[in-house]
Amino acid sequence: MTMLETLVAGIFSITNAFRIVAYIPQILRIAREPLAAHGVASSTWLMFFASHIATVAYAAIIVRDAAMAIVFLGNATACGLIVGLTIWRKQQGG
């Protein structure tokens, strides 16, 4: 791998790992505030979830990169939590 490829791979990995942490405030807000789910578009988060699952498969099967697959599985899990909590809260009248 060239220095540029290593740099790009590192930036890609770091930013996507930190993105998992960035989902936490959204998850906590929906979990704690019943009306917070009102402004959340489940369809958007479901698309993010599906995109991350596709990337997990791509990383595992095509690229054969377990670390990348794990990072995107974390992103998919966070998006899935947001979708699930949003649906739950909206069913409660939020």
Summary of the structure (lengths in Angstrom):
residues: 94
radius of gyration: 15.5
end to end distance: 50.0
largest distance: 53.8
contacts: 252
relative contact order: 0.17
helix: 88%
strand: 0%
